[in-house]
Amino acid sequence: MTNKVNLAEKLSLFSDHWSPKIVGEVNDFDVKLAKVKGEFVWHQHDEEDELFLVLKGKLVIELRDGKVELNEGEFYVVPKGTEHKPFAAEEVHLMLLEKKTVKHTGDVVDALTVREFQRL
Amino acid sequence: MTNKVNLAEKLSLFSDHWSPKIVGEVNDFDVKLAKVKGEFVWHQHDEEDELFLVLKGKLVIELRDGKVELNEGEFYVVPKGTEHKPFAAEEVHLMLLEKKTVKHTGDVVDALTVREFQRL
């Protein structure tokens, strides 16, 4: 029997920004938690849609043709192949859902790029 | 540009129990919302893991070798091939995540079986 996951408990285990942690797996998808603040890099995932669910705070996802503002209890799915840049004026807590094949910053390699996601 | 989803708003649009609504798609996965109360049927999904995230209330997932109690902000992934029976003494609001191939009650056909999930 696998264990249940308490989101608040997992979130209490880390404080680094822009470094999603794997907290669950559903077939070939990972469930991740992240804390973010400030600006991420423009990037895209050619094959993977990416779900952002805001657990706390307000996240802005900039797109080339507009932007999406997400408050607590709201999610948005960035379609595959769509350039996006997340931004958070204040710290935001996120649940992410994406295929295991996804690369953190797409084909962009940046100081923020995480090559292997940590499991919590 | 697709639209963001507000969980509370979507939940306000329906009141029927044990009838998950599709509110988002991430590659070959559906994100669903459901309201449940009472007892579901024993069933399993041979190929699909199934994530239950409790948004409100307390859900019990009975398994053949135990049970999992989920409160608000907790999730559990029922591994594929695992018999399970959800139960809610009081109404529970859920977010579900599962592959589009999943059948509501597995190979069991019951009065509760939904053959085609509604989109909201």
gemmi code that builds the backbone of each chain (N, CA, C; Angstrom):
import gemmi

chains = {
    "A": [
        ("MET", (0.844, -1.180, 0.000), (0.000, 0.000, 0.000), (0.887, 1.241, 0.000)),
        ("THR", (0.682, 2.111, -0.965), (1.456, 3.348, -0.999), (0.885, 4.337, 0.023)),
        ("ASN", (1.567, 5.408, 0.247), (1.135, 6.374, 1.250), (0.357, 7.532, 0.642)),
        ("LYS", (-0.518, 8.093, 1.458), (-1.172, 9.322, 1.022), (-0.181, 10.468, 1.140)),
        ("VAL", (-0.507, 11.564, 0.467), (0.361, 12.738, 0.475), (-0.423, 13.931, 1.022)),
        ("ASN", (0.145, 14.576, 2.038), (-0.438, 15.794, 2.566), (0.333, 16.973, 1.957)),
        ("LEU", (-0.367, 17.793, 1.186), (0.313, 18.849, 0.427), (1.051, 19.818, 1.354)),
        ("ALA", (0.385, 20.241, 2.431), (1.012, 21.213, 3.341), (2.264, 20.630, 3.989)),
        ("GLU", (2.180, 19.352, 4.340), (3.339, 18.713, 4.970), (4.524, 18.662, 4.005)),
        ("LYS", (4.243, 18.281, 2.763), (5.329, 18.223, 1.776), (5.902, 19.606, 1.520)),
        ("LEU", (5.020, 20.605, 1.462), (5.488, 21.974, 1.207), (6.375, 22.487, 2.342)),
        ("SER", (6.178, 21.944, 3.540), (6.974, 22.407, 4.681), (8.406, 21.873, 4.636)),
        ("LEU", (8.665, 20.936, 3.717), (9.967, 20.266, 3.682), (11.008, 20.973, 2.824)),
        ("PHE", (10.599, 22.022, 2.114), (11.592, 22.712, 1.282), (11.243, 24.193, 1.165)),
        ("SER", (12.230, 24.963, 0.786), (11.995, 26.403, 0.666), (12.617, 27.000, -0.594)),
        ("ASP", (13.350, 26.188, -1.357), (13.996, 26.747, -2.546), (12.975, 27.022, -3.647)),
        ("HIS", (13.252, 28.034, -4.407), (12.335, 28.470, -5.465), (12.686, 27.851, -6.820)),
        ("TRP", (11.656, 27.685, -7.630), (11.807, 27.203, -9.010), (12.468, 25.833, -9.071)),
        ("SER", (12.217, 25.015, -8.051), (12.821, 23.680, -8.049), (11.773, 22.647, -7.649)),
        ("PRO", (10.928, 22.261, -8.607), (9.795, 21.372, -8.298), (10.248, 20.041, -7.715)),
        ("LYS", (9.473, 19.541, -6.763), (9.752, 18.256, -6.119), (8.665, 17.258, -6.517)),
        ("ILE", (9.065, 16.065, -6.830), (8.101, 15.024, -7.183), (7.479, 14.456, -5.915)),
        ("VAL", (6.148, 14.497, -5.827), (5.471, 13.971, -4.634), (4.492, 12.850, -4.967)),
        ("GLY", (4.338, 12.554, -6.243), (3.438, 11.479, -6.611), (3.588, 11.121, -8.074)),
        ("GLU", (3.121, 9.934, -8.419), (3.183, 9.471, -9.805), (1.847, 8.865, -10.194)),
        ("VAL", (1.394, 9.198, -11.375), (0.147, 8.639, -11.903), (0.476, 8.173, -13.324)),
        ("ASN", (0.621, 6.891, -13.475), (1.126, 6.341, -14.730), (2.392, 7.096, -15.146)),
        ("ASP", (2.438, 7.653, -16.349), (3.670, 8.307, -16.810), (3.706, 9.801, -16.494)),
        ("PHE", (2.897, 10.209, -15.529), (2.888, 11.613, -15.095), (3.478, 11.742, -13.699)),
        ("ASP", (4.132, 12.881, -13.478), (4.566, 13.229, -12.133), (3.673, 14.313, -11.567)),
        ("VAL", (3.388, 14.204, -10.288), (2.771, 15.287, -9.531), (3.904, 15.962, -8.779)),
        ("LYS", (4.022, 17.266, -8.959), (5.122, 17.987, -8.324), (4.582, 19.142, -7.500)),
        ("LEU", (5.350, 19.517, -6.505), (5.063, 20.738, -5.751), (6.236, 21.683, -5.937)),
        ("ALA", (5.915, 22.971, -6.007), (6.978, 23.962, -6.177), (6.635, 25.233, -5.426)),
        ("LYS", (7.685, 25.917, -5.002), (7.550, 27.283, -4.502), (8.278, 28.176, -5.499)),
        ("VAL", (7.637, 29.236, -5.894), (8.261, 30.113, -6.883), (8.110, 31.558, -6.439)),
        ("LYS", (9.095, 32.352, -6.828), (9.025, 33.790, -6.591), (9.945, 34.465, -7.595)),
        ("GLY", (9.458, 35.535, -8.184), (10.242, 36.227, -9.198), (9.902, 35.710, -10.578)),
        ("GLU", (10.875, 35.804, -11.459), (10.638, 35.577, -12.868), (11.331, 34.293, -13.311)),
        ("PHE", (10.667, 33.493, -14.090), (11.292, 32.311, -14.681), (11.752, 32.678, -16.094)),
        ("VAL", (12.204, 31.702, -16.854), (12.676, 31.975, -18.225), (11.604, 31.595, -19.242)),
        ("TRP", (11.595, 32.267, -20.366), (10.736, 31.858, -21.477), (11.160, 30.476, -21.952)),
        ("HIS", (10.225, 29.576, -22.094), (10.559, 28.249, -22.608), (9.280, 27.573, -23.084)),
        ("GLN", (9.446, 26.448, -23.715), (8.284, 25.668, -24.137), (8.619, 24.192, -24.046)),
        ("HIS", (7.568, 23.362, -24.001), (7.735, 21.914, -24.012), (7.047, 21.415, -25.271)),
        ("ASP", (7.826, 20.852, -26.187), (7.267, 20.521, -27.501), (6.185, 19.454, -27.435)),
        ("GLU", (6.311, 18.526, -26.490), (5.392, 17.380, -26.461), (4.491, 17.328, -25.226)),
        ("GLU", (4.809, 18.127, -24.238), (4.088, 17.982, -22.972), (3.227, 19.206, -22.638)),
        ("ASP", (1.946, 18.956, -22.388), (1.114, 19.956, -21.739), (1.591, 20.071, -20.289)),
        ("GLU", (1.288, 21.201, -19.667), (1.782, 21.408, -18.307), (0.693, 22.084, -17.482)),
        ("LEU", (0.271, 21.416, -16.406), (-0.773, 21.988, -15.555), (-0.164, 22.697, -14.348)),
        ("PHE", (-0.603, 23.933, -14.131), (-0.213, 24.727, -12.965), (-1.461, 24.944, -12.113)),
        ("LEU", (-1.457, 24.418, -10.896), (-2.551, 24.676, -9.944), (-1.986, 25.499, -8.791)),
        ("VAL", (-2.588, 26.670, -8.548), (-2.089, 27.538, -7.482), (-2.695, 27.124, -6.140)),
        ("LEU", (-1.826, 26.814, -5.183), (-2.260, 26.431, -3.833), (-2.223, 27.623, -2.894)),
        ("LYS", (-1.352, 28.581, -3.212), (-1.229, 29.782, -2.368), (-0.606, 30.889, -3.200)),
        ("GLY", (-1.152, 32.090, -3.090), (-0.571, 33.228, -3.792), (-1.179, 33.461, -5.157)),
        ("LYS", (-0.454, 34.236, -5.957), (-0.945, 34.606, -7.283), (0.172, 34.429, -8.307)),
        ("LEU", (-0.097, 33.607, -9.294), (0.898, 33.328, -10.333), (0.444, 33.956, -11.641)),
        ("VAL", (1.384, 34.599, -12.317), (1.115, 35.090, -13.669), (1.892, 34.218, -14.643)),
        ("ILE", (1.201, 33.709, -15.643), (1.889, 32.968, -16.702), (1.837, 33.832, -17.959)),
        ("GLU", (2.979, 34.348, -18.328), (3.026, 35.162, -19.543), (3.100, 34.247, -20.754)),
        ("LEU", (2.321, 34.615, -21.751), (2.325, 33.893, -23.019), (2.654, 34.915, -24.099)),
        ("ARG", (3.022, 34.460, -25.280), (3.391, 35.425, -26.307), (2.186, 36.252, -26.751)),
        ("ASP", (0.976, 35.695, -26.557), (-0.218, 36.429, -26.994), (-1.119, 36.851, -25.831)),
        ("GLY", (-0.535, 36.993, -24.652), (-1.346, 37.432, -23.515), (-0.780, 36.902, -22.228)),
        ("LYS", (-1.592, 36.890, -21.202), (-1.132, 36.319, -19.936), (-2.319, 35.761, -19.166)),
        ("VAL", (-2.013, 34.853, -18.274), (-3.028, 34.234, -17.438), (-2.682, 34.537, -15.987)),
        ("GLU", (-3.652, 35.014, -15.234), (-3.433, 35.277, -13.818), (-4.165, 34.226, -13.000)),
        ("LEU", (-3.424, 33.518, -12.178), (-4.008, 32.422, -11.401), (-3.945, 32.730, -9.917)),
        ("ASN", (-5.090, 32.661, -9.284), (-5.150, 32.788, -7.831), (-5.353, 31.409, -7.206)),
        ("GLU", (-5.351, 31.378, -5.888), (-5.509, 30.115, -5.163), (-6.765, 29.386, -5.636)),
        ("GLY", (-6.621, 28.095, -5.914), (-7.768, 27.309, -6.352), (-8.038, 27.409, -7.841)),
        ("GLU", (-7.079, 27.936, -8.589), (-7.239, 28.028, -10.048), (-6.095, 27.297, -10.738)),
        ("PHE", (-6.432, 26.658, -11.859), (-5.357, 26.028, -12.639), (-5.443, 26.422, -14.101)),
        ("TYR", (-4.312, 26.252, -14.757), (-4.220, 26.521, -16.185), (-3.325, 25.456, -16.793)),
        ("VAL", (-3.700, 25.015, -17.978), (-2.875, 24.046, -18.688), (-2.195, 24.754, -19.858)),
        ("VAL", (-0.889, 24.869, -19.787), (-0.134, 25.428, -20.911), (-0.032, 24.332, -21.966)),
        ("PRO", (-0.620, 24.566, -23.143), (-0.579, 23.508, -24.165), (0.857, 23.272, -24.658)),
        ("LYS", (1.133, 22.048, -25.042), (2.463, 21.736, -25.588), (2.798, 22.686, -26.742)),
        ("GLY", (4.073, 23.003, -26.849), (4.513, 23.874, -27.941), (4.250, 25.348, -27.720)),
        ("THR", (3.759, 25.700, -26.544), (3.407, 27.090, -26.267), (4.465, 27.745, -25.375)),
        ("GLU", (5.075, 28.793, -25.873), (6.060, 29.495, -25.054), (5.379, 30.132, -23.858)),
        ("HIS", (6.010, 30.001, -22.708), (5.435, 30.591, -21.496), (6.535, 30.997, -20.529)),
        ("LYS", (6.189, 31.949, -19.674), (7.129, 32.425, -18.651), (6.353, 32.724, -17.381)),
        ("PRO", (6.478, 31.862, -16.378), (5.792, 32.109, -15.106), (6.450, 33.267, -14.344)),
        ("PHE", (5.631, 33.970, -13.603), (6.112, 35.101, -12.798), (5.295, 35.188, -11.515)),
        ("ALA", (5.971, 35.455, -10.414), (5.283, 35.590, -9.125), (5.888, 36.763, -8.375)),
        ("ALA", (5.086, 37.795, -8.136), (5.579, 38.971, -7.407), (5.907, 38.587, -5.966)),
        ("GLU", (5.043, 37.782, -5.369), (5.289, 37.245, -4.025), (5.327, 35.720, -4.127)),
        ("GLU", (5.805, 35.061, -3.093), (5.948, 33.606, -3.168), (4.612, 32.917, -3.456)),
        ("VAL", (4.674, 31.972, -4.362), (3.507, 31.187, -4.758), (3.811, 29.705, -4.524)),
        ("HIS", (2.799, 29.003, -4.034), (2.909, 27.544, -3.900), (2.076, 26.892, -4.998)),
        ("LEU", (2.689, 25.955, -5.688), (2.083, 25.364, -6.878), (2.039, 23.855, -6.808)),
        ("MET", (1.009, 23.284, -7.401), (1.027, 21.867, -7.748), (1.138, 21.799, -9.266)),
        ("LEU", (2.054, 20.989, -9.741), (2.287, 20.846, -11.173), (1.976, 19.428, -11.599)),
        ("LEU", (1.517, 19.325, -12.794), (1.248, 18.007, -13.329), (1.783, 17.946, -14.746)),
        ("GLU", (2.698, 17.022, -14.969), (3.291, 16.928, -16.295), (3.897, 15.551, -16.517)),
        ("LYS", (4.079, 15.221, -17.781), (4.651, 13.919, -18.106), (6.090, 13.831, -17.608)),
        ("LYS", (6.476, 12.603, -17.303), (7.826, 12.384, -16.786), (8.902, 12.800, -17.790)),
        ("THR", (8.546, 12.821, -19.061), (9.516, 13.172, -20.093), (9.843, 14.659, -20.132)),
        ("VAL", (9.080, 15.473, -19.410), (9.240, 16.925, -19.552), (10.613, 17.378, -19.044)),
        ("LYS", (11.167, 18.366, -19.747), (12.397, 18.997, -19.266), (12.029, 20.349, -18.662)),
        ("HIS", (12.672, 20.647, -17.556), (12.300, 21.781, -16.713), (12.133, 23.087, -17.491)),
        ("THR", (13.141, 23.427, -18.270), (13.098, 24.683, -19.023), (13.072, 24.425, -20.532)),
        ("GLY", (12.464, 23.298, -20.903), (12.388, 22.965, -22.320), (13.785, 22.807, -22.902)),
        ("ASP", (14.025, 23.383, -24.077), (15.345, 23.296, -24.692), (16.251, 24.441, -24.272)),
        ("VAL", (15.723, 25.315, -23.429), (16.534, 26.408, -22.903), (17.322, 25.867, -21.713)),
        ("VAL", (18.616, 26.167, -21.658), (19.388, 25.816, -20.467), (19.803, 27.113, -19.793)),
        ("ASP", (19.452, 27.205, -18.534), (19.573, 28.461, -17.806), (20.090, 28.140, -16.407)),
        ("ALA", (20.485, 29.154, -15.686), (20.916, 28.948, -14.298), (19.803, 28.311, -13.470)),
        ("LEU", (18.553, 28.505, -13.891), (17.420, 27.967, -13.144), (17.110, 26.508, -13.503)),
        ("THR", (17.731, 26.003, -14.564), (17.390, 24.666, -15.035), (17.703, 23.586, -13.999)),
        ("VAL", (16.697, 22.787, -13.681), (16.887, 21.627, -12.818), (16.971, 20.403, -13.724)),
        ("ARG", (18.062, 19.654, -13.621), (18.244, 18.524, -14.539), (17.579, 17.259, -14.031)),
        ("GLU", (17.547, 17.115, -12.733), (16.877, 15.929, -12.175), (16.010, 16.380, -10.997)),
        ("PHE", (14.727, 16.101, -11.081), (13.822, 16.551, -10.038), (13.964, 15.682, -8.800)),
        ("GLN", (13.998, 16.358, -7.661), (14.108, 15.656, -6.374), (12.751, 15.058, -5.996)),
        ("ARG", (12.795, 13.928, -5.306), (11.576, 13.317, -4.781), (11.446, 13.603, -3.295)),
        ("LEU", (10.234, 13.899, -2.886), (9.993, 14.125, -1.450), (9.050, 13.066, -0.926)),
    ],
    "B": [
        ("MET", (-5.665, 30.747, -27.084), (-5.349, 30.641, -25.665), (-6.510, 29.957, -24.952)),
        ("THR", (-6.210, 28.899, -24.243), (-7.256, 28.213, -23.489), (-7.563, 29.006, -22.220)),
        ("ASN", (-8.576, 28.613, -21.525), (-8.996, 29.347, -20.341), (-8.475, 28.701, -19.067)),
        ("LYS", (-8.319, 29.539, -18.066), (-7.991, 29.003, -16.749), (-9.257, 28.402, -16.143)),
        ("VAL", (-9.052, 27.578, -15.131), (-10.174, 26.915, -14.466), (-10.170, 27.281, -12.986)),
        ("ASN", (-11.295, 27.771, -12.520), (-11.469, 28.056, -11.094), (-12.238, 26.879, -10.489)),
        ("LEU", (-11.605, 26.175, -9.575), (-12.198, 24.937, -9.049), (-13.547, 25.196, -8.379)),
        ("ALA", (-13.623, 26.247, -7.560), (-14.872, 26.530, -6.831), (-16.009, 26.860, -7.807)),
        ("GLU", (-15.655, 27.602, -8.852), (-16.679, 27.969, -9.833), (-17.216, 26.717, -10.540)),
        ("LYS", (-16.309, 25.852, -10.940), (-16.745, 24.619, -11.610), (-17.579, 23.743, -10.671)),
        ("LEU", (-17.162, 23.695, -9.418), (-17.908, 22.872, -8.455), (-19.318, 23.406, -8.216)),
        ("SER", (-19.508, 24.705, -8.441), (-20.836, 25.302, -8.217), (-21.818, 24.939, -9.327)),
        ("LEU", (-21.296, 24.350, -10.399), (-22.137, 24.088, -11.575), (-22.862, 22.746, -11.543)),
        ("PHE", (-22.574, 21.931, -10.537), (-23.252, 20.634, -10.485), (-23.427, 20.184, -9.042)),
        ("SER", (-24.345, 19.263, -8.857), (-24.590, 18.777, -7.501), (-24.748, 17.258, -7.433)),
        ("ASP", (-24.743, 16.599, -8.583), (-24.933, 15.146, -8.558), (-23.692, 14.429, -8.021)),
        ("HIS", (-23.958, 13.335, -7.355), (-22.875, 12.578, -6.726), (-22.360, 11.459, -7.632)),
        ("TRP", (-21.070, 11.138, -7.452), (-20.427, 10.017, -8.163), (-20.483, 10.168, -9.669)),
        ("SER", (-20.460, 11.412, -10.143), (-20.503, 11.643, -11.589), (-19.448, 12.692, -11.964)),
        ("PRO", (-18.194, 12.240, -12.086), (-17.085, 13.176, -12.319), (-17.259, 13.967, -13.616)),
        ("LYS", (-16.874, 15.242, -13.556), (-16.944, 16.137, -14.715), (-15.527, 16.463, -15.179)),
        ("ILE", (-15.314, 16.420, -16.481), (-14.000, 16.767, -17.022), (-13.854, 18.287, -17.054)),
        ("VAL", (-12.806, 18.802, -16.414), (-12.589, 20.252, -16.395), (-11.243, 20.649, -17.006)),
        ("GLY", (-10.455, 19.667, -17.398), (-9.179, 19.991, -18.021), (-8.542, 18.755, -18.612)),
        ("GLU", (-7.596, 18.995, -19.512), (-6.879, 17.895, -20.150), (-5.393, 18.199, -20.147)),
        ("VAL", (-4.607, 17.203, -19.845), (-3.154, 17.333, -19.867), (-2.640, 16.121, -20.632)),
        ("ASN", (-2.263, 16.347, -21.882), (-1.933, 15.239, -22.767), (-3.065, 14.198, -22.719)),
        ("ASP", (-2.752, 12.952, -22.407), (-3.785, 11.917, -22.445), (-4.462, 11.706, -21.095)),
        ("PHE", (-4.361, 12.701, -20.229), (-5.023, 12.639, -18.929), (-6.177, 13.624, -18.861)),
        ("ASP", (-7.198, 13.245, -18.114), (-8.278, 14.171, -17.794), (-8.145, 14.627, -16.349)),
        ("VAL", (-8.447, 15.900, -16.140), (-8.627, 16.424, -14.786), (-10.129, 16.495, -14.567)),
        ("LYS", (-10.601, 15.871, -13.505), (-12.040, 15.824, -13.246), (-12.343, 16.372, -11.856)),
        ("LEU", (-13.546, 16.872, -11.717), (-14.056, 17.248, -10.400), (-15.263, 16.374, -10.102)),
        ("ALA", (-15.419, 16.025, -8.848), (-16.562, 15.193, -8.464), (-17.041, 15.566, -7.067)),
        ("LYS", (-18.331, 15.369, -6.865), (-18.903, 15.421, -5.528), (-19.370, 14.012, -5.200)),
        ("VAL", (-19.022, 13.541, -4.044), (-19.407, 12.174, -3.694), (-19.974, 12.146, -2.285)),
        ("LYS", (-20.881, 11.235, -2.072), (-21.425, 10.999, -0.733), (-21.975, 9.585, -0.696)),
        ("GLY", (-21.662, 8.885, 0.392), (-22.106, 7.499, 0.494), (-21.038, 6.560, -0.019)),
        ("GLU", (-21.484, 5.434, -0.505), (-20.596, 4.324, -0.818), (-20.544, 4.107, -2.325)),
        ("PHE", (-19.369, 3.903, -2.859), (-19.233, 3.549, -4.257), (-19.114, 2.015, -4.350)),
        ("VAL", (-18.828, 1.511, -5.531), (-18.696, 0.058, -5.698), (-17.225, -0.352, -5.712)),
        ("TRP", (-16.957, -1.568, -5.292), (-15.616, -2.138, -5.443), (-15.307, -2.261, -6.929)),
        ("HIS", (-14.141, -1.769, -7.318), (-13.731, -1.906, -8.715), (-12.227, -1.683, -8.817)),
        ("GLN", (-11.699, -1.939, -9.983), (-10.286, -1.670, -10.227), (-10.098, -1.243, -11.673)),
        ("HIS", (-8.986, -0.574, -11.911), (-8.617, -0.176, -13.271), (-7.317, -0.911, -13.597)),
        ("ASP", (-7.367, -1.791, -14.577), (-6.215, -2.663, -14.818), (-4.972, -1.900, -15.279)),
        ("GLU", (-5.186, -0.815, -16.011), (-4.042, -0.113, -16.614), (-3.819, 1.294, -16.084)),
        ("GLU", (-4.792, 1.816, -15.363), (-4.701, 3.227, -14.984), (-4.555, 3.420, -13.472)),
        ("ASP", (-3.525, 4.167, -13.111), (-3.461, 4.695, -11.747), (-4.539, 5.773, -11.641)),
        ("GLU", (-4.942, 6.075, -10.422), (-6.020, 7.048, -10.251), (-5.706, 7.921, -9.036)),
        ("LEU", (-5.621, 9.229, -9.287), (-5.315, 10.157, -8.195), (-6.585, 10.791, -7.656)),
        ("PHE", (-6.753, 10.745, -6.338), (-7.854, 11.391, -5.627), (-7.271, 12.502, -4.753)),
        ("LEU", (-7.625, 13.737, -5.031), (-7.219, 14.865, -4.180), (-8.475, 15.438, -3.532)),
        ("VAL", (-8.483, 15.473, -2.198), (-9.663, 15.977, -1.496), (-9.608, 17.498, -1.386)),
        ("LEU", (-10.629, 18.153, -1.905), (-10.748, 19.616, -1.847), (-11.601, 20.047, -0.663)),
        ("LYS", (-12.503, 19.174, -0.255), (-13.378, 19.484, 0.877), (-13.919, 18.183, 1.462)),
        ("GLY", (-13.928, 18.095, 2.771), (-14.497, 16.914, 3.413), (-13.473, 15.831, 3.688)),
        ("LYS", (-13.980, 14.636, 3.935), (-13.115, 13.502, 4.285), (-13.531, 12.271, 3.487)),
        ("LEU", (-12.590, 11.755, 2.720), (-12.845, 10.582, 1.885), (-12.114, 9.375, 2.457)),
        ("VAL", (-12.812, 8.269, 2.490), (-12.160, 7.011, 2.846), (-12.078, 6.163, 1.579)),
        ("ILE", (-10.895, 5.676, 1.294), (-10.731, 4.738, 0.173), (-10.435, 3.371, 0.776)),
        ("GLU", (-11.407, 2.494, 0.664), (-11.188, 1.147, 1.181), (-10.399, 0.341, 0.164)),
        ("LEU", (-9.437, -0.393, 0.676), (-8.628, -1.290, -0.152), (-8.781, -2.676, 0.451)),
        ("ARG", (-8.419, -3.703, -0.291), (-8.596, -5.053, 0.244), (-7.684, -5.294, 1.442)),
        ("ASP", (-6.575, -4.548, 1.520), (-5.641, -4.763, 2.636), (-5.556, -3.560, 3.573)),
        ("GLY", (-6.594, -2.762, 3.612), (-6.573, -1.623, 4.520), (-7.440, -0.503, 3.997)),
        ("LYS", (-7.219, 0.687, 4.508), (-7.956, 1.828, 3.986), (-7.122, 3.087, 4.141)),
        ("VAL", (-7.444, 4.076, 3.337), (-6.748, 5.356, 3.366), (-7.781, 6.421, 3.699)),
        ("GLU", (-7.481, 7.270, 4.658), (-8.373, 8.366, 5.001), (-7.763, 9.666, 4.518)),
        ("LEU", (-8.508, 10.364, 3.683), (-7.990, 11.600, 3.088), (-8.800, 12.796, 3.551)),
        ("ASN", (-8.114, 13.775, 4.108), (-8.755, 15.033, 4.452), (-8.391, 16.095, 3.414)),
        ("GLU", (-8.969, 17.263, 3.583), (-8.720, 18.361, 2.644), (-7.219, 18.602, 2.484)),
        ("GLY", (-6.782, 18.717, 1.239), (-5.368, 18.975, 0.980), (-4.520, 17.720, 0.969)),
        ("GLU", (-5.163, 16.568, 0.901), (-4.426, 15.307, 0.843), (-4.826, 14.531, -0.415)),
        ("PHE", (-3.826, 13.859, -1.003), (-4.157, 13.014, -2.147), (-3.584, 11.619, -1.984)),
        ("TYR", (-4.159, 10.704, -2.738), (-3.700, 9.322, -2.749), (-3.823, 8.809, -4.176)),
        ("VAL", (-2.831, 8.039, -4.585), (-2.878, 7.441, -5.915), (-3.173, 5.948, -5.757)),
        ("VAL", (-4.329, 5.533, -6.231), (-4.654, 4.108, -6.236), (-3.896, 3.482, -7.408)),
        ("PRO", (-2.969, 2.579, -7.119), (-2.196, 1.988, -8.220), (-3.090, 1.138, -9.132)),
        ("LYS", (-2.737, 1.106, -10.391), (-3.487, 0.275, -11.331), (-3.582, -1.154, -10.822)),
        ("GLY", (-4.701, -1.777, -11.118), (-4.873, -3.171, -10.718), (-5.257, -3.358, -9.259)),
        ("THR", (-5.484, -2.270, -8.547), (-5.792, -2.359, -7.119), (-7.284, -2.138, -6.881)),
        ("GLU", (-7.932, -3.123, -6.313), (-9.350, -2.968, -5.995), (-9.531, -1.878, -4.948)),
        ("HIS", (-10.512, -1.023, -5.164), (-10.764, 0.058, -4.207), (-12.239, 0.407, -4.190)),
        ("LYS", (-12.648, 0.973, -3.056), (-14.038, 1.418, -2.894), (-14.050, 2.720, -2.110)),
        ("PRO", (-14.331, 3.832, -2.788), (-14.407, 5.114, -2.077), (-15.679, 5.188, -1.230)),
        ("PHE", (-15.566, 5.895, -0.119), (-16.695, 6.082, 0.787), (-16.612, 7.462, 1.422)),
        ("ALA", (-17.753, 8.125, 1.509), (-17.798, 9.451, 2.130), (-19.034, 9.527, 3.020)),
        ("ALA", (-18.838, 9.689, 4.312), (-19.961, 9.786, 5.249), (-20.741, 11.078, 4.983)),
        ("GLU", (-20.009, 12.163, 4.733), (-20.617, 13.440, 4.349), (-20.097, 13.816, 2.970)),
        ("GLU", (-20.741, 14.786, 2.327), (-20.323, 15.132, 0.968), (-18.850, 15.547, 0.916)),
        ("VAL", (-18.183, 15.031, -0.090), (-16.769, 15.323, -0.322), (-16.614, 15.897, -1.731)),
        ("HIS", (-15.746, 16.902, -1.841), (-15.401, 17.447, -3.160), (-13.999, 16.959, -3.529)),
        ("LEU", (-13.891, 16.451, -4.730), (-12.664, 15.791, -5.173), (-12.141, 16.340, -6.482)),
        ("MET", (-10.823, 16.356, -6.606), (-10.207, 16.488, -7.921), (-9.612, 15.134, -8.256)),
        ("LEU", (-9.885, 14.661, -9.454), (-9.399, 13.360, -9.894), (-8.471, 13.545, -11.076)),
        ("LEU", (-7.514, 12.674, -11.156), (-6.616, 12.714, -12.287), (-6.427, 11.299, -12.787)),
        ("GLU", (-6.776, 11.087, -14.045), (-6.647, 9.738, -14.585), (-6.595, 9.768, -16.098)),
        ("LYS", (-6.050, 8.711, -16.651), (-5.933, 8.627, -18.104), (-7.312, 8.613, -18.740)),
        ("LYS", (-7.372, 9.148, -19.964), (-8.652, 9.216, -20.677), (-9.237, 7.832, -20.945)),
        ("THR", (-8.382, 6.816, -20.927), (-8.849, 5.457, -21.208), (-9.607, 4.834, -20.046)),
        ("VAL", (-9.573, 5.476, -18.891), (-10.142, 4.844, -17.701), (-11.658, 4.677, -17.831)),
        ("LYS", (-12.143, 3.566, -17.303), (-13.588, 3.364, -17.210), (-14.003, 3.593, -15.762)),
        ("HIS", (-15.130, 4.265, -15.613), (-15.579, 4.771, -14.309), (-15.547, 3.718, -13.202)),
        ("THR", (-16.133, 2.591, -13.476), (-16.200, 1.531, -12.459), (-15.412, 0.288, -12.905)),
        ("GLY", (-14.363, 0.530, -13.696), (-13.558, -0.590, -14.171), (-14.405, -1.531, -15.007)),
        ("ASP", (-14.270, -2.816, -14.761), (-15.057, -3.800, -15.505), (-16.393, -4.101, -14.835)),
        ("VAL", (-16.642, -3.456, -13.731), (-17.922, -3.608, -13.048), (-18.925, -2.647, -13.694)),
        ("VAL", (-20.102, -3.146, -13.981), (-21.155, -2.242, -14.460), (-22.241, -2.207, -13.396)),
        ("ASP", (-22.533, -0.995, -12.975), (-23.378, -0.792, -11.813), (-24.316, 0.373, -12.116)),
        ("ALA", (-25.312, 0.535, -11.267), (-26.211, 1.688, -11.440), (-25.437, 2.999, -11.386)),
        ("LEU", (-24.287, 2.990, -10.716), (-23.497, 4.219, -10.582), (-22.588, 4.483, -11.784)),
        ("THR", (-22.465, 3.493, -12.666), (-21.512, 3.612, -13.770), (-21.867, 4.766, -14.709)),
        ("VAL", (-20.907, 5.648, -14.919), (-21.047, 6.721, -15.906), (-20.301, 6.278, -17.158)),
        ("ARG", (-21.011, 6.246, -18.291), (-20.375, 5.727, -19.503), (-19.612, 6.807, -20.267)),
        ("GLU", (-20.101, 8.004, -20.173), (-19.393, 9.096, -20.839), (-19.355, 10.293, -19.895)),
        ("PHE", (-18.153, 10.738, -19.592), (-18.013, 11.836, -18.634), (-18.383, 13.162, -19.279)),
        ("GLN", (-19.150, 13.937, -18.527), (-19.559, 15.260, -18.998), (-18.400, 16.244, -18.874)),
        ("ARG", (-18.363, 17.205, -19.795), (-17.367, 18.276, -19.712), (-17.998, 19.544, -19.177)),
        ("LEU", (-17.301, 20.216, -18.315), (-17.799, 21.496, -17.788), (-16.877, 22.625, -18.234)),
    ],
}
model = gemmi.Model(1)
for chain_id, residues in chains.items():
    chain = gemmi.Chain(chain_id)
    for i, (resn, *xyz) in enumerate(residues, 1):
        res = gemmi.Residue()
        res.name, res.seqid = resn, gemmi.SeqId(i, " ")
        for name, pos in zip(("N", "CA", "C"), xyz):
            atom = gemmi.Atom()
            atom.name, atom.element = name, gemmi.Element(name[0])
            atom.pos, atom.b_iso = gemmi.Position(*pos), 0.0
            res.add_atom(atom)
        chain.add_residue(res)
    model.add_chain(chain)
structure = gemmi.Structure()
structure.add_model(model)
structure.setup_entities()
